[in-house]
Amino acid sequence: MRIGLLTEGGYPDASGESSAWCDRLVRGLTGHDFEVYALNSDARRAARPRTELPDHVRLVRRAHLWGEAPAAPRRTAERRGRVGGRRARRRFAECFGALVTAFATVPTGDEPAGAAHHGDPESGPGPSATKKADRFATGLYGLAELARDHGGVPAMLRSESAVRLLETVCRGPRALPAAQGAQVNDLLAVTTQLELALRPLSLDWYGGRDTPGLGGVDLCHATSAGAAALPGLLAKRFFGTPLLVTEYGVRLREHYLARAASPLSVPVRALLAAFQGALAAETYAQAALITPGNTHARRWQERCGADRARLRTVYPGMDAAPFAAVGDAAADDSKTLVWVGTVEPAKDLIALLHAFAEIRRAEPAATLRIVGGPGRDPGAPGYLAHCRALAAQLFPDEAADARTVGESPVSFEEIGGPGLPAPADAYASGAVVVLSSVIEGFPRSLVEAMFCGRATVSTDAGAVCEVIGGTGLVVPPRNPRALAEACAALLGDPDRRARLGAAARARALELFTVEQNTAAFRGIYLELISHAPARPAACRTQDAHGVPRPFARPAESHVPGRWAATGTATRAVTAPAPRTPRWAASGARRPAAPAAADGGGDAGGAEAVQDVGQAVRRQGPTSDQAWPARRREQW
């Protein structure tokens, strides 16, 4: 089958764990054809060397979310010349007004604020939340149709009309309290960021006369619920393509953390956070299946409105081979603690250094190796310098006698140095691996330590407890005394360290390997395709009246591999070549999506459509809905 892999800021142009996971997934599923649609939000990554892709990656298309918007496709420019600009501007005002009203206003008061914004996991979203979600969907897909039919949406999003519409909502009685004091500069900043976030609506990825694009794939797999999911939402809206969303780090949580540390004003942060929250809720509502990487991410998704029935935890796969040669346990007399990661404030190395001061009182021979460089946080280099200064103050260089050069019991090192050529060497050098974070997602360093058979002491942050299970010690964050007591207990008990290390290795090999991750997604792909209805946009399965024909596509077309062999006596049946429907190529009115699939629906979104001045006209049933009745008439 053909998989459309939707990425943002990673694969195939950037390094990092997200890109490495995508590469492992693509290389592990060799029976499928992949088309990569990559969004890049950093201009510096565009000049980096590209990842060498395997042969079954048939297509790579890239778009940037920075700088000037790309030029409109030729066919869009031609239609724009035939259609007056006044109609397009009026339609933009209706759709953008619905979009802004949905995320920049508070509930009407008929339900608790938390449930109105995110939905109650037990009883579901209330009427205000449903109405806001319908209005957001109306505005979002209305802008997508406007971009497809007339073009020019990026310029309209930065226009004075967009600023005035946003200002009207922010000055209204139900505006977000934090946005009511927004100034002109704040409104300009918000519209600029919205244009970048909504730029995927104007891309030429959705099929045309020359290339089918996302209309020809069997499944869209988005690696986050942010901008990367937008093309998948449009593919589902236009073509009925199933959408799979995988999040190992919740994009909305990352957005909140990044905005909290940004120099933007309070109204700008509030409006952008509200938009990202509404986009995440729409993504979770439209996804056929959502695969969080851990329970911590799953809770975030449930809080944002994701249906529990469509949530399935799939742990990220990691390569255990580099750590296989490490011994089961360190030497019985080893007193070395190892910390591995990126040095940034969220890792709380200050608490670790103070805890190590307590450990030295109980174990005078203990040493601490801090392995890692500064992270991407702007304050990371300064934080590393502060940690070095604190270590020098707490642990001055010690010498055995007057002629020996003193050494500190704390060392700061990086992977690739003289003593640590590989990550496995860092874990092999320690008796206990420590994690001291106050903010943590999926603790990759703990899994690597578990592969090495090392006992661990961790703070209770993120998915730590879920990963560790009962194979390590967990203490509260920001508690140096508890951290010191747990480390000292393991340093003084080699037998306990050995037992915990062996149990940790067995758990990691069972749950966190590349093989289990690849096998899980292989089954998920087949499951989603087996439940997906025939899609007129993806293959020639219609009769002369546009009615889908059952069994028009042979079963062999869904089996991975190449079935047509040139020059042989027998040839297997192959699927017809995909095509783009007439309404997608010519800009004609498209069939409306079924209400159950869209989440907004005709019935559920009728009130929202009336509120924005009939932004998107109600249309008749799709060909999929009309098929049974028409076939009965023929029979």
Summary of the structure (lengths in Angstrom):
residues: 635
radius of gyration: 27.6
end to end distance: 32.6
largest distance: 102.6
contacts: 2144
relative contact order: 0.11
helix: 48%
strand: 12%
